[in-house]
Amino acid sequence: MARRVHLGYALGSLATGAFGTVPGLLLLPYLTDTLGIAAGVAGLLVLVPKAWDVLVNPVAGRISDRWGGRRQYLLAGGLAMAALFAAIFAGPLGTGADAGAYAAFAFLATATAYAFFQVPYVAMPAEMTDGYAERTRLMTWRIAVLALAILISGAVAPLVVTAGGDGIPGHRWMGLFVAALIVVGVLGVYAGTRGVGGASVRDIEPSLRAQLRVAASNRPFRLLLTCFVIQAAGIGTMLAGVKYFADHVLERPDDGPTVLFACFVGPALLVMPAWRRAGERLGKLRSFAAASVIFAAGALALVAAPALPAVAVYLLVAAIGCGYAGQQVFGFAMLPDCIAHDTARTGRRQAGVFTGLWTAGETLGLALGPGIYAVVLQLFGYASSATGQPMAQDGTARLGVLLGFTVLPAVVVAVALAFLRGYDDTFARDPDVVAEGRPAG
């Protein structure tokens, strides 16, 4: 496969990375510290629209399977997502409960449009190539661009808020900036994948329930999905705490989030070739586990941040970012293997069903993260503000900020690995296993 196609496909991660990063990073603080919404209520407002994707994503997968033409969904869903994203932070109702409800409704609409972009996007690799190693290369390019998107959106978006005057005006400018980034990714992947042959869909199951039943019968997919969703919740919890950690632990409210993201994503870009070689040497499953352990160990060590020099904190964040990069590379590289296994086993191509469930699960996990973090803030007595600036917090609230950002994500990511104990990737390496449909593990 030509590098032009690798890059073209990977550009779609500018859109998925921006949408996956910025709401998780800034929406909860926007609700608590700009609109004046209590932490517990704000967590619910963030969770419900994303949880809605659990229902929408499988539907989007079924639609893209039945009517095909994945690229047309990339264009329509992606451009709608960009416009609606800007609306989330437009703030036409000022502050208070009505403003919070408006932001939640706009977020729900954006999440719906995102489903019709992301599901076809994630489904494409299983139809673009049958090669085990080629899928890893495709995912390496994709995750490299994803890391770049996280760096640009996550590091620059807080600076745009500050440059725009903080509060509602600053968030309006930030919404427009991220919307523009999404448009670049959407147009890039649409143009870059032109002419790439996708396998035709055949023997579609007669109902959504039947398709879900087929997906549930794919044991490797079921195990991988369970692990990935739980880990997404841990990652989402850490992402939601970045600004709070910068404000109340590092006490760097202006540039803290940007520096943290630079330390998180910059090294991740550098280690992509190393993770690819690790996958070739150790296999995807072992490499995925190693990346998860690195993430968890770094997050757990970060609990000592109040007593550490700033350079040590940033080095730990860099280690966490290296682990995160490996988790993304191998999680998304193992998914097409599971889809190809089902195709060989059943004779049907229905990648949209599996990717619909996958993206729904990932979205739910990432949505649970801010919800969980908001509950921690509420339990530890975090005080909200409607001024556009965070209030000074007492020692108990600062402890909640710290534990929710460090120990909790570490435990969640580590525990999730237990669900991969029964996963055996022999089916992806041995053509005879695939052809005969023998179960893995």
JOLIN-V970996 format. One record per residue. OMEGA is omega in whole degrees, -180 to 180 (NA if undefined). BURIAL is I if it has 24 or more other ideal C-beta (glycine too) atoms within 12 Angstrom, else O. D_CENTER is the distance of its C-alpha to the mean C-alpha in Angstrom with 2 decimals. Layout:
OMEGA&BURIAL&D_CENTER  OMEGA&BURIAL&D_CENTER
//
This chain:
-175&I&26.05  178&O&26.62  177&O&24.51  -180&O&24.58  177&I&22.56  -178&I&20.09  -180&I&19.59  178&I&19.74  -177&I&17.04  -178&I&14.79  176&I&15.37  180&I&13.21  170&I&10.17  180&I&11.80  -178&I&11.07  -180&I&7.50  -180&I&6.85  -179&I&9.28  180&I&8.28  -174&I&4.74  -168&I&6.89  177&I&10.33  179&I&10.62  -179&I&9.07  -168&I&11.46  -174&I&14.44  179&I&14.79  175&I&16.04  177&I&18.41  -180&I&19.48  -175&I&20.56  -171&I&22.27  176&I&23.78  -180&I&24.51  176&I&25.10  -180&I&26.62  178&I&24.76  -173&I&25.18  -178&I&22.17  178&I&22.35  179&I&22.64  177&I&19.90  178&I&17.48  179&I&18.72  177&I&18.37  -174&I&14.64  -171&I&14.19  179&I&16.46  179&I&15.04  177&I&11.56  176&I&13.59  180&I&15.57  177&I&13.00  177&I&14.07  -174&I&17.35  -174&I&16.53  176&I&14.22  177&I&17.01  178&I&19.49  178&I&17.78  180&I&17.78  -180&I&21.43  -179&I&22.42  173&I&21.06  -173&I&22.78  -176&I&26.01  171&O&26.45  180&I&24.63  -174&O&24.26  -173&I&20.50  -180&I&20.93  177&O&22.55  176&I&19.52  -176&I&17.38  -175&I&20.01  -179&I&20.77  -177&I&17.38  180&I&15.98  176&I&19.05  178&I&19.09  -179&I&15.55  -179&I&16.79  -178&I&19.92  179&I&18.49  179&I&15.99  -179&I&19.13  -177&I&20.79  -173&I&18.49  -179&I&19.94  175&I&23.35  -178&I&24.99  -176&O&28.08  179&O&29.17  -178&O&29.26  177&I&28.37  -172&O&28.73  -179&O&27.83  179&O&28.20  177&I&25.89  179&I&23.20  178&O&23.74  -179&I&23.54  180&I&20.18  179&I&18.82  178&I&20.46  178&I&19.15  178&I&15.56  179&I&16.34  179&I&17.82  179&I&14.95  178&I&12.56  178&I&15.37  180&I&15.66  -180&I&11.99  -177&I&12.60  169&I&15.54  -170&I&13.80  -176&I&10.74  176&I&12.88  -179&I&15.68  -180&I&13.64  -180&I&12.19  -171&I&15.74  -176&I&17.60  180&I&17.67  -179&I&19.54  -179&I&22.05  -177&I&22.33  175&I&23.61  -174&I&25.08  179&O&25.02  -179&I&23.35  -179&O&23.33  178&I&22.54  178&I&19.19  178&I&18.36  179&I&19.61  -180&I&17.64  177&I&14.34  176&I&15.62  -177&I&16.17  -177&I&12.84  175&I&10.97  177&I&13.74  177&I&13.13  178&I&9.38  177&I&10.74  179&I&13.38  178&I&11.34  180&I&9.64  -177&I&13.29  -176&I&14.89  -176&I&12.94  -179&I&12.37  -174&I&15.87  -177&I&17.82  177&I&16.72  178&I&18.48  178&I&21.42  177&I&21.74  -180&I&21.97  -180&I&24.69  -179&O&26.46  177&I&26.54  -179&O&28.40  179&I&25.77  -178&I&25.88  179&I&25.43  179&O&26.74  179&I&24.35  175&I&21.32  178&I&22.84  179&I&22.98  179&I&19.41  178&I&18.36  178&I&20.56  -179&I&19.25  177&I&15.60  178&I&17.06  178&I&19.09  178&I&16.26  -180&I&14.60  178&I&18.10  179&I&18.55  -179&I&15.57  -180&I&16.76  179&I&20.33  -179&I&19.60  179&I&18.04  179&I&20.68  -174&O&23.45  -180&I&22.28  178&I&22.14  177&O&25.48  178&O&27.92  -177&I&25.62  174&O&27.06  179&I&24.90  179&I&26.51  179&O&28.05  -179&I&27.01  177&O&29.82  178&O&30.98  176&I&28.34  -172&I&28.63  -178&O&30.69  178&O&28.40  179&I&24.85  179&O&26.11  179&O&27.54  178&I&24.36  179&I&22.46  177&O&25.39  179&I&25.12  -179&I&21.45  -179&O&22.47  179&O&25.30  -172&I&23.12  179&I&23.09  179&I&20.91  -178&I&18.14  180&I&18.69  -179&I&18.55  -179&I&15.50  -180&I&13.54  179&I&14.94  -174&I&14.03  -180&I&10.39  180&I&10.04  178&I&12.10  177&I&10.36  177&I&7.01  177&I&9.66  179&I&11.11  179&I&8.33  177&I&7.83  178&I&11.61  180&I&12.01  -179&I&9.95  -176&I&12.10  -174&I&15.11  -176&I&15.10  178&I&17.55  179&I&19.59  179&I&19.92  -177&I&21.07  -166&I&23.40  177&I&25.02  178&I&24.83  -177&I&24.98  176&O&26.83  -174&O&25.50  -176&I&24.22  -176&O&24.71  -177&I&23.17  179&I&21.49  -180&I&17.85  179&I&18.43  179&I&20.09  180&I&17.48  177&I&14.76  178&I&17.37  -179&I&18.11  -171&I&14.57  -178&I&13.69  177&I&17.29  179&I&18.23  178&I&15.07  -177&I&16.36  -175&O&19.73  180&I&18.97  178&I&17.45  179&O&21.04  178&I&21.74  178&I&18.90  178&I&20.18  177&O&23.66  179&I&22.62  179&I&21.27  -176&O&24.58  -174&O&26.59  -173&O&25.01  -175&I&23.08  -175&I&19.42  -180&I&19.70  179&I&21.46  176&I&19.29  180&I&16.14  180&I&18.20  179&I&19.44  180&I&16.09  179&I&15.19  178&I&18.64  179&I&18.33  -176&I&15.24  -179&I&17.12  179&I&20.41  180&I&19.30  -180&I&17.77  180&I&20.95  -177&I&23.20  178&I&21.70  178&I&23.47  -175&O&26.54  -179&I&25.22  -178&O&28.02  -176&O&30.60  171&O&29.10  -175&O&29.84  -178&O&27.12  178&O&27.00  178&O&26.30  -177&I&23.39  176&I&21.81  176&O&22.60  178&I&20.85  177&I&17.69  178&I&18.10  177&I&18.50  179&I&15.31  177&I&13.53  177&I&15.51  179&I&14.46  179&I&10.71  179&I&11.56  177&I&13.57  -178&I&11.20  -179&I&8.87  -172&I&12.20  175&I&13.97  -178&I&11.62  175&I&11.23  178&I&14.91  -180&I&16.14  179&I&14.83  175&I&17.35  179&I&19.97  179&I&19.67  179&I&19.99  176&I&22.96  179&I&24.48  179&I&24.56  179&I&26.12  -176&I&28.77  -173&I&29.43  -176&I&29.78  -178&O&30.68  172&I&28.14  -179&I&25.25  -177&I&22.67  -179&I&19.34  179&I&18.10  -178&I&18.76  -179&I&16.70  174&I&13.69  177&I&14.16  -179&I&14.13  -178&I&11.20  176&I&8.88  180&I&10.80  179&I&10.33  180&I&6.60  179&I&6.83  180&I&9.80  180&I&8.63  177&I&6.27  179&I&9.39  -178&I&11.75  177&I&10.83  178&I&12.47  178&I&15.04  -179&I&15.99  179&I&16.26  177&I&18.35  178&I&20.58  178&I&21.18  -180&I&22.16  -178&I&24.41  -178&O&26.04  171&I&26.80  179&O&28.30  -179&I&26.06  -179&I&28.01  -178&I&26.44  176&I&27.91  -175&I&28.55  -174&O&29.70  178&I&26.56  179&O&27.07  176&I&26.06  172&I&29.07  -176&O&30.49  177&I&29.50  -176&O&31.74  -180&O&31.31  180&O&29.91  179&I&27.11  176&I&26.29  177&I&26.24  177&I&23.66  -177&I&21.47  -177&I&21.92  179&I&21.53  -179&I&18.37  -172&I&16.79  -173&I&18.34  -177&I&20.02  177&I&17.86  180&I&14.55  -179&I&16.90  -177&I&18.59  -179&I&15.68  -179&I&14.15  -179&I&17.76  -178&O&18.87  -179&I&16.22  -180&I&17.93  -178&O&20.98  178&I&19.67  -179&I&19.82  -180&O&23.49  -178&O&24.63  179&I&22.48  -175&I&24.85  176&I&23.69  -178&O&27.33  -178&I&26.75  -177&I&24.59  -174&O&27.24  -179&O&30.45  -179&O&31.38  179&O&34.00  179&O&31.58  -176&I&29.46  -178&O&32.62  -180&O&34.20  179&O&31.10  -179&O&31.81  175&O&29.23  178&I&27.12  NA&O&27.97
//
